[in-house]
Amino acid sequence: MDCHHGSRLRKGRISLEGHVYLVTAVTHLRRPLFADFTAGRLVVHAMKYHADQGDALTLAFCVMPNHLHWLLALSGDKGLSKVVQSVKGYSAYRLRSHNSDCSEDTTKEAEPIWQQGFHDHAIRGEEHVVEAARYLVMNPVRAGIVSNIWQYPLWDAMWIE
């Protein structure tokens, strides 16, 4: 069974304001689009925009070359699917604009940026939230991209000063 189809991922999903979710969204065909720092920052700006709108409180995130891990607490009346869809849509729009500014070939049809759907896991209990944050920010080290998390620029956690 292919678990990456959006409709199957949405089945049974419940979104509750104030609850914490660990979300993973993957780029289309797992292309390493966010290996480019500027492209990765566009995803960060999309998350920040939705935080500023009151949709979600970002607790931690890590933008990997081909996927995003986002630990968030829903804080508005939008459901989890709408918030994630908005972040993916906004970042895709910004990334396409960035790429068209850098490219001379404007006739090429835009490929999708993100895979359909996303994976989410509801986190219960503060100790599990901190555990999830530690796990997700260490992804670049576990993937062998860097030897120390401080060498990787595309992550943050609200507990770090």
C-alpha positions in Angstrom: 0.0 0.0 0.0 1.4 3.4 -1.0 1.0 5.6 2.1 2.0 8.8 0.3 -1.4 9.5 -1.3 -2.9 12.6 0.2 -6.4 11.1 0.6 -5.1 8.2 2.6 -3.0 10.4 4.8 -6.0 12.6 5.6 -8.3 9.8 6.5 -9.1 10.0 10.2 -6.9 13.1 10.8 -8.2 15.2 13.7 -6.9 18.8 14.3 -7.3 20.3 17.7 -6.3 23.8 18.7 -3.5 23.9 21.2 -2.4 20.3 20.4 1.2 19.7 19.3 1.9 17.9 16.0 5.1 16.7 14.4 4.7 17.1 10.6 6.9 15.8 7.8 6.4 17.0 4.3 8.5 15.7 1.4 9.6 17.3 -1.8 8.2 15.9 -5.1 10.4 12.9 -6.2 12.5 13.6 -3.1 14.5 16.2 -5.0 17.0 18.0 -2.8 15.5 21.5 -3.5 16.4 22.8 -0.1 20.1 21.9 -0.2 20.2 25.5 -1.5 20.2 27.8 1.6 18.0 30.5 0.0 15.4 27.9 -1.1 15.3 26.4 2.4 14.9 29.9 3.9 11.7 30.3 1.8 10.2 27.4 3.7 11.2 29.0 7.0 9.6 32.3 5.9 6.4 30.4 5.0 6.2 28.9 8.5 6.9 32.3 10.1 4.2 33.9 8.1 1.6 31.5 9.4 2.9 31.9 12.9 2.5 35.7 12.5 -1.1 35.1 11.2 -1.9 33.2 14.5 -2.4 29.8 12.7 0.4 27.9 14.5 3.2 28.3 17.0 6.4 26.8 15.7 8.2 24.8 18.5 11.0 23.4 16.3 11.7 22.8 12.7 14.4 21.4 10.4 14.4 22.0 6.7 16.3 19.0 5.2 17.5 19.0 1.5 14.4 17.0 0.5 11.9 17.3 3.3 10.6 19.4 6.2 10.2 18.4 9.8 7.9 20.8 11.7 6.9 20.6 15.4 4.0 23.0 15.9 1.1 23.7 18.1 -2.1 24.7 16.4 -3.2 28.1 17.6 -5.9 29.3 15.3 -9.2 28.1 13.9 -7.5 26.5 10.8 -7.1 22.8 10.9 -3.7 21.1 10.6 -4.3 20.2 6.9 -5.1 23.8 6.0 -2.0 25.2 7.8 0.4 22.6 6.2 -1.2 23.1 2.8 -0.8 26.8 3.1 2.8 26.6 4.1 3.6 24.2 1.3 1.6 26.3 -1.2 3.2 29.6 -0.1 6.7 28.2 -0.1 6.2 26.6 -3.5 5.0 29.9 -4.9 8.0 31.7 -3.5 10.4 29.0 -4.6 9.1 29.2 -8.2 9.4 33.0 -8.2 13.0 32.7 -6.9 13.9 30.0 -9.5 12.3 32.0 -12.4 14.5 35.0 -11.3 17.5 32.8 -11.5 16.6 31.0 -14.8 16.7 32.1 -18.3 14.3 29.3 -19.5 10.8 30.7 -18.8 9.1 28.2 -21.2 9.6 25.2 -19.0 6.5 24.0 -17.2 6.8 24.2 -13.4 7.3 20.8 -11.7 5.6 20.2 -8.4 7.7 21.3 -5.4 6.0 19.1 -2.7 4.6 15.6 -2.7 0.9 15.5 -2.1 -0.1 15.1 1.5 2.1 14.9 4.6 2.7 12.7 7.6 1.7 13.9 11.0 2.0 12.6 14.5 0.2 14.1 17.5 2.5 14.6 20.5 1.2 14.2 24.0 3.0 15.4 27.1 5.7 18.0 27.5 8.5 15.5 27.8 7.5 14.0 24.5 7.4 17.4 22.9 11.0 18.1 23.9 12.0 14.6 22.9 10.5 15.1 19.4 12.2 18.5 19.1 15.6 17.0 19.9 15.0 14.2 17.4 14.0 16.4 14.6 16.8 19.0 14.9 19.4 16.2 15.0 18.3 15.0 11.5 21.2 16.7 9.6 23.7 14.9 11.9 22.1 11.5 11.6 21.9 12.0 7.8 25.7 12.7 7.7 25.2 16.3 6.3 27.1 17.8 9.2 29.0 16.4 12.2 27.6 19.0 14.6 24.1 20.6 14.5 25.5 24.1 14.9 27.0 23.6 11.4 23.5 23.3 9.9 21.7 26.6 9.2 18.1 25.5 8.6 16.7 24.5 12.0 15.5 26.1 15.2 13.8 25.3 18.4 12.1 27.6 20.7 14.2 26.4 23.7 17.4 27.6 22.1 18.6 31.1 22.9 
